[in-house]
């Protein structure tokens, strides 16, 4: 008991040091905080008809955005193995006119023209699934509406409550197809058609396409009595480049008149793989062009899609971001990505990479990794991805209150050598704990320095 006052003093002295370390956030950790925000995607689609359009509000919610509850013993019709459930209640209301969508909690006194709701229940078997970003729920709320200016509010309510969880307000313009002069671009994950029907699935990630995956463009073409051709151009938008100095197109396609179809009588439904649509192939109705985009060969970047007529006049455009769902954290910021290369490059090489504008740094960064790409014929760089995944692993597994995991000795070793073939822990009497990491050509010996998981490299055996 006589040692307790000394222990108490030691703890008091230690707490400020830990708190100070916890208050210091590195740029990498700031990226983690940004990436930890749950994702939701809202996509507007307008399929025109003679008397207006079918308007759909598509939504996709990652599981970590949804409030899950534990399954109760008295619940009926619960799937086998389900441990958690989430009632999903999504409501939508359309109003006439436009509103300021940047203002929160504004009252909407405009006339309501349509109201609907979406109800579903999601079941999962583990707590880890409730925090998943690879799993999601998606659906669609849609209606036919006359030409005009509208705004709609989409609301997700908390499970078993009338309390609002989140809401989105958007303006939409529904044109009359008879006077339509602009092209509208929608993103699809697949499309099929025959002589009487066309079907497809929307790529329901807002204004994002999936890095490494091909997709299709479904283009609503202007109303025209002539059988003209159209050009589709996709440009990679580079940092620091203005719109009046567009680079060479990454992709070009000539959409000929015999590839254009006419569609009507639209149906939108949630399918097994996403939000699907069907339409009848008819004559003298809204015209569509569908173009397959080989996105699996594109860089992870931002792109501008442009639709041009036969006289090279821009009829419509859309900007999309390449979305790498499991992107390593460091790659979210070019400065952080380059700084993390300090474990494998010399100080002079690191200084060279860090000089210049954002566009120059990105160019040098890409050149460095392209020279080391084990599969140069593909866009995906396995070596670069493995390196930055190791940094993420080091942070998650070796971080202590004082040191980010990638700065620790064990973190350094993992970044350089990867997962050891075998890990042995030794607990010698009256000596610090030791860990032995065994690799085919070396064994690393780490020794505990504190009781908070800090290990120092004390020996390397060949």
Number of C-alpha atoms within 10 A of each C-alpha: 4 6 7 9 10 10 11 11 10 11 11 11 11 11 11 11 13 13 12 11 15 13 10 10 12 11 14 22 15 12 17 16 11 12 13 11 10 15 15 18 15 18 19 18 18 22 23 28 23 14 14 19 22 21 21 18 19 26 21 21 20 19 24 21 18 24 18 23 16 14 17 11 7 6 7 8 5 15 10 9 10 14 17 20 21 21 19 20 18 22 17 20 17 23 20 19 16 15 18 11 14 9 9 10 7 10 8 13 8 14 11 15 12 15 15 13 15 13 10 11 11 16 21 20 15 13 13 10 17 24 17 14 17 11 13 18 16 18 21 22 21 21 15 17 19 17 17 13 14 22 21 25 18 21 18 21 19 19 19 12 10 10 10 11 15 12 15 13 18 18 19 18 13 20 20 18 23 16 10 17 15 17 20 21 23 21 25 22 20 17 20 11 14 9 9 10 14 19 17 20 22 25 23 24 20 19 18 19 25 18 22 19 16 17 21 22 23 20 20 24 25 19 18 13 7 7 10 13 16 23 19 21 18 21 18 22 20 17 14 10 11 10 10 6 7 13 13 11 15 16 15 15 14 16 19 13 13 10 12 19 20 18 23 23 14 18 15 23 17 15 12 7 10 20 21 22 17 20 19 18 19 16 11 12 18 23 22 20 19 20 18 15 17 13 20 16 16 20 16 19 15 17 22 18 19 20 25 19 18 11 9 10 12 16 17 20 18 16 16 19 19 19 18 16 10 10 14 20 20 22 17 16 13 16 18 16 18 19 16 19 17 13 15 12 11 11 12 9 12 17 13 12 20 19 11 11 11 14 14 15 18 21 14 17 18 12 12 13 15 17 9 13 17 14 12 12 9 14 17 20 16 15 15 18 14 14 19 20 18 22 22 20 19 24 20 14 14 21 20 19 16 16 14 20 23 24 15 21 18 24 25 19 19 21 22 14 13 16 15 16 10 11 14 10 13 12 10 9 7 6 10 16 17 20 20 19 21 17 16 9 7 13 18 19 21 22 20 17 13 12 9 11 14 20 23 17 18 12 12 12 9 9
